[in-house]
Amino acid sequence: MYVITGATGNTGKVIAETLLAKGKKVKVVGRTMERLKPLVIQGAEPFLGSLDDVSLMTDAFTGAKTVYTMIPPNYMAENLRAYQNKVGETLVEAVARAGVQYVVNLSSVGAHLSDGIGPIKGLHDMEQRLNTLSGVHIVHLRPFFFMENMFFNISLIKTAGVNGSPLKPDIAIPMVATRDIASVASSLLLRLDFLGKSVKELLGERDISMGEATRILGQAIEKEELPYVQFSYEAAQKAMLEMGFSKSVAEAFIEMYHGMNEGVVKPTEKRSTENTTPTRFEEFSLQFKSVYKNQA
């Protein structure tokens, strides 16, 4: 039995589908049957419950040898780190109570640090908490910037004619497609050949700057002169608040962007065949084009 938390998200959904296609018994955790239904049709067992309920998550994990853990984003959390720690504490306690033997945990580049990393602080806490479990084999996946984060900028591109963020235009960072994260996680879950506590960074196909990414996206959506604008931290935080983000979440993201600009949030490993994933940003731009065209 495999249990997948965040089963309707970018990584969880693909992981569940991959395991089901291999004929594995899969339980998918979510809040609503409506969102889980596509996976149930493929053969998954649904489990409805909140990730911050220890009793429910213990029930969900009972009988499972392996669990995929992740802390879903909550952009309206009044206290982001408190929310992350509540979910993290629940998941770790449920793993211990249910006697789970293997965990693949979604974390992030930068999670080895405890400060100056914004929302990654909660993932740092999650890693540390999981690592206290004895007799449980755990691998922490640490991808960097999701390519899919670019979807948040579609409205900006359509209304203002620019792509922008607080990131400097010329800093090259690893950008990772979530399907590649799911592929690595699925492989680990199927093989179960990891022992003890370990970390695996995922650095995308190559490092890419926001300037280059904007050029590629502009070509894909037939806006070849699309400019990239580096917003001030103050302007970016104001925009996030207007989008409905809580003050705590907006401040955390600004701290992370600052850490990325200053080289604090960065990989700990050199690029290698083991941490390089296959999807090129040019391939992702075709997906971006489709979403861009269909988004009002």
C-alpha positions as CSV (number, residue, x, y, z in Angstrom):
1,M,0.0,0.0,0.0
2,Y,1.2,3.5,-1.0
3,V,-0.3,6.6,0.5
4,I,0.0,9.9,-1.4
5,T,-0.6,13.1,0.4
6,G,-1.3,16.2,-1.8
7,A,-2.7,13.7,-4.3
8,T,-4.5,16.4,-6.4
9,G,-1.4,18.6,-6.7
10,N,1.2,18.9,-9.4
11,T,3.5,16.1,-8.0
12,G,1.1,14.0,-6.1
13,K,-1.4,13.4,-8.9
14,V,1.4,12.3,-11.3
15,I,2.9,10.0,-8.7
16,A,-0.4,8.4,-8.0
17,E,-1.1,7.9,-11.7
18,T,2.3,6.3,-12.2
19,L,2.0,3.9,-9.3
20,L,-1.5,2.9,-10.4
21,A,-0.3,2.3,-14.0
22,K,2.2,-0.2,-12.4
23,G,-0.6,-2.0,-10.8
24,K,0.2,-0.8,-7.2
25,K,-2.3,-0.4,-4.5
26,V,-2.6,3.4,-3.9
27,K,-4.5,5.4,-1.3
28,V,-4.9,9.1,-2.2
29,V,-5.5,11.7,0.4
30,G,-7.5,14.8,-0.3
31,R,-10.2,17.2,1.0
32,T,-13.0,16.5,-1.6
33,M,-14.1,13.5,-3.5
34,E,-14.7,15.7,-6.5
35,R,-11.0,16.4,-6.9
36,L,-10.0,12.8,-6.1
37,K,-12.5,11.3,-8.5
38,P,-10.1,11.1,-11.6
39,L,-7.7,9.0,-9.5
40,V,-10.4,6.9,-8.1
41,I,-11.6,6.1,-11.6
42,Q,-8.0,4.8,-12.3
43,G,-8.2,2.5,-9.3
44,A,-7.1,4.6,-6.3
45,E,-8.6,4.3,-2.9
46,P,-9.8,7.7,-1.7
47,F,-9.3,9.0,1.8
48,L,-10.9,12.3,2.8
49,G,-9.3,14.3,5.5
50,S,-7.3,17.3,6.6
51,L,-3.5,16.9,6.8
52,D,-3.5,18.6,10.2
53,D,-5.7,16.0,11.8
54,V,-3.5,13.4,13.5
55,S,-6.2,10.8,14.1
56,L,-7.3,10.9,10.5
57,M,-3.8,10.8,9.0
58,T,-2.9,7.9,11.3
59,D,-6.0,6.1,9.9
60,A,-4.9,7.0,6.3
61,F,-1.3,5.7,6.9
62,T,-2.3,2.5,8.7
63,G,-1.5,-0.5,6.6
64,A,0.9,1.4,4.3
65,K,4.5,0.6,3.9
66,T,5.3,3.8,2.1
67,V,4.1,7.4,2.2
68,Y,4.7,10.4,0.0
69,T,4.6,13.5,2.2
70,M,4.3,17.2,1.4
71,I,3.0,20.3,2.9
72,P,0.5,21.9,0.5
73,P,0.8,25.7,0.0
74,N,-1.6,27.9,1.9
75,Y,-1.3,31.4,0.6
76,M,-3.9,32.8,3.1
77,A,-2.3,31.3,6.3
78,E,-2.2,34.0,9.0
79,N,1.0,32.5,10.3
80,L,2.7,30.5,7.5
81,R,5.3,28.7,9.6
82,A,2.8,27.8,12.3
83,Y,0.6,26.3,9.5
84,Q,3.5,24.4,8.0
85,N,4.5,23.1,11.4
86,K,1.0,22.0,12.3
87,V,0.8,19.9,9.1
88,G,4.4,18.7,9.5
89,E,3.9,17.6,13.1
90,T,0.7,15.8,12.1
91,L,2.3,13.9,9.2
92,V,5.3,12.9,11.2
93,E,3.2,11.7,14.2
94,A,1.0,9.7,11.8
95,V,4.0,8.1,10.2
96,A,5.2,7.0,13.6
97,R,1.9,5.8,14.9
98,A,1.1,3.8,11.7
99,G,4.4,2.1,11.5
100,V,5.3,3.4,8.0
101,Q,8.7,2.1,6.9
102,Y,9.5,4.4,3.9
103,V,8.9,8.1,3.3
104,V,9.6,10.2,0.2
105,N,9.3,13.8,1.4
106,L,8.9,16.9,-0.8
107,S,11.2,19.6,0.5
108,S,13.2,22.3,-1.3
109,V,16.7,23.5,-2.1
110,G,17.7,25.6,0.9
111,A,16.0,23.4,3.5
112,H,19.4,22.7,5.1
113,L,19.2,26.3,6.4
114,S,17.0,27.6,9.3
115,D,16.9,31.3,8.5
116,G,16.7,33.8,5.6
117,I,14.8,31.4,3.4
118,G,11.1,32.4,3.7
119,P,8.6,29.6,3.3
120,I,11.4,27.0,3.1
121,K,11.8,27.4,6.9
122,G,8.7,25.2,7.3
123,L,10.3,22.5,5.0
124,H,13.5,22.7,7.1
125,D,11.4,22.1,10.2
126,M,9.7,19.1,8.4
127,E,13.0,17.6,7.4
128,Q,14.4,17.9,11.0
129,R,11.2,16.4,12.5
130,L,11.2,13.4,10.1
131,N,14.8,12.8,10.8
132,T,14.1,12.1,14.4
133,L,12.1,9.0,13.5
134,S,13.9,5.8,14.2
135,G,13.5,2.8,11.9
136,V,12.0,4.8,9.1
137,H,13.9,5.2,5.8
138,I,13.4,8.7,4.4
139,V,14.6,10.6,1.4
140,H,14.0,14.3,1.2
141,L,13.6,15.6,-2.4
142,R,14.9,19.2,-2.7
143,P,13.9,20.7,-6.1
144,F,14.4,24.4,-6.7
145,F,12.2,26.9,-8.5
146,F,9.2,25.2,-10.1
147,M,8.7,26.1,-13.8
148,E,5.0,26.1,-13.1
149,N,5.5,29.2,-10.9
150,M,5.4,31.1,-14.1
151,F,1.7,30.5,-14.4
152,F,1.2,33.1,-11.6
153,N,2.5,35.7,-14.0
154,I,0.0,35.1,-16.8
155,S,-2.4,37.8,-15.6
156,L,0.5,40.3,-15.3
157,I,1.6,39.6,-18.8
158,K,-1.9,40.0,-20.2
159,T,-2.7,43.2,-18.3
160,A,0.7,45.0,-18.1
161,G,2.5,43.5,-21.1
162,V,5.5,42.5,-18.9
163,N,6.8,39.6,-17.0
164,G,8.2,40.4,-13.6
165,S,9.2,39.4,-10.1
166,P,11.6,40.6,-7.4
167,L,14.3,38.3,-8.8
168,K,17.3,39.9,-10.6
169,P,17.1,39.4,-14.3
170,D,20.5,37.9,-14.8
171,I,20.8,35.4,-11.9
172,A,20.7,31.9,-13.4
173,I,18.8,29.5,-11.1
174,P,17.8,25.8,-11.5
175,M,14.2,25.6,-12.8
176,V,12.4,22.3,-12.4
177,A,9.3,20.9,-14.1
178,T,7.0,19.3,-11.5
179,R,6.5,16.3,-13.7
180,D,10.2,15.6,-13.3
181,I,10.0,15.8,-9.5
182,A,7.1,13.3,-9.7
183,S,9.1,11.0,-11.9
184,V,12.0,10.9,-9.5
185,A,9.6,10.4,-6.5
186,S,7.8,7.6,-8.4
187,S,11.0,5.8,-9.2
188,L,12.1,6.0,-5.5
189,L,8.7,4.7,-4.3
190,L,8.7,1.8,-6.7
191,R,12.3,0.8,-6.0
192,L,12.4,1.4,-2.2
193,D,16.2,1.1,-2.3
194,F,17.0,4.0,0.0
195,L,18.1,3.5,3.5
196,G,18.4,5.8,6.5
197,K,18.0,9.5,6.1
198,S,19.1,11.1,2.8
199,V,18.7,14.1,0.6
200,K,18.3,14.4,-3.2
201,E,18.5,17.8,-4.9
202,L,16.8,18.2,-8.2
203,L,18.2,21.0,-10.4
204,G,16.3,20.9,-13.6
205,E,17.8,20.6,-17.1
206,R,19.9,23.7,-16.6
207,D,20.2,27.0,-14.7
208,I,18.2,29.7,-16.4
209,S,17.8,33.4,-15.6
210,M,14.4,35.2,-15.5
211,G,15.6,37.3,-18.5
212,E,16.2,34.2,-20.6
213,A,13.0,32.5,-19.3
214,T,11.0,35.6,-20.3
215,R,12.5,35.6,-23.7
216,I,11.5,31.9,-24.2
217,L,8.0,32.4,-22.9
218,G,7.6,35.5,-25.1
219,Q,8.5,33.5,-28.2
220,A,6.0,30.8,-27.2
221,I,3.1,33.2,-26.8
222,E,4.1,35.3,-29.9
223,K,5.2,38.3,-27.8
224,E,8.9,38.2,-28.8
225,E,9.5,41.7,-27.3
226,L,8.1,40.7,-23.9
227,P,10.3,42.5,-21.3
228,Y,11.3,41.3,-17.9
229,V,10.9,43.8,-15.0
230,Q,12.5,43.4,-11.6
231,F,10.0,44.7,-9.1
232,S,11.1,46.2,-5.8
233,Y,10.5,44.0,-2.8
234,E,7.9,46.6,-1.6
235,A,6.0,46.6,-4.9
236,A,6.0,42.8,-5.0
237,Q,4.8,42.4,-1.5
238,K,2.0,44.9,-2.2
239,A,1.0,43.0,-5.3
240,M,0.9,39.7,-3.4
241,L,-1.4,41.3,-0.7
242,E,-3.7,42.5,-3.5
243,M,-3.8,39.0,-4.9
244,G,-5.1,37.7,-1.6
245,F,-1.9,36.4,0.0
246,S,-1.8,36.9,3.8
247,K,0.8,39.3,5.2
248,S,2.7,36.4,6.7
249,V,2.9,34.6,3.4
250,A,3.8,37.7,1.4
251,E,6.6,38.6,3.8
252,A,7.9,35.0,3.7
253,F,8.1,35.0,-0.1
254,I,9.9,38.4,-0.1
255,E,12.5,36.9,2.3
256,M,13.0,34.0,0.0
257,Y,13.4,36.2,-3.1
258,H,16.0,38.3,-1.2
259,G,17.8,35.1,-0.2
260,M,17.8,33.9,-3.9
261,N,19.1,37.3,-5.1
262,E,21.9,37.3,-2.5
263,G,22.9,33.7,-3.1
264,V,21.7,32.4,0.3
265,V,19.1,30.1,-1.2
266,K,21.1,28.0,-3.6
267,P,21.9,24.3,-4.2
268,T,24.5,22.6,-2.0
269,E,25.5,20.2,-4.8
270,K,27.3,20.7,-8.1
271,R,25.2,19.9,-11.2
272,S,25.5,16.2,-12.1
273,T,23.7,13.5,-14.0
274,E,22.1,12.5,-10.8
275,N,20.5,15.8,-9.9
276,T,19.8,17.0,-13.5
277,T,16.2,16.4,-14.7
278,P,15.2,16.2,-18.4
279,T,12.5,18.8,-19.1
280,R,13.9,21.8,-20.9
281,F,12.3,25.2,-20.3
282,E,11.6,25.4,-24.0
283,E,9.4,22.3,-23.6
284,F,7.6,23.9,-20.6
285,S,7.0,27.0,-22.7
286,L,4.6,25.0,-24.9
287,Q,2.6,24.1,-21.8
288,F,2.7,27.7,-20.7
289,K,1.4,28.7,-24.2
290,S,-1.6,26.4,-23.8
291,V,-2.5,27.7,-20.3
292,Y,-1.9,31.3,-21.4
293,K,-4.3,31.0,-24.3
294,N,-7.0,29.4,-22.2
295,Q,-6.8,31.7,-19.2
296,A,-9.2,34.6,-19.3
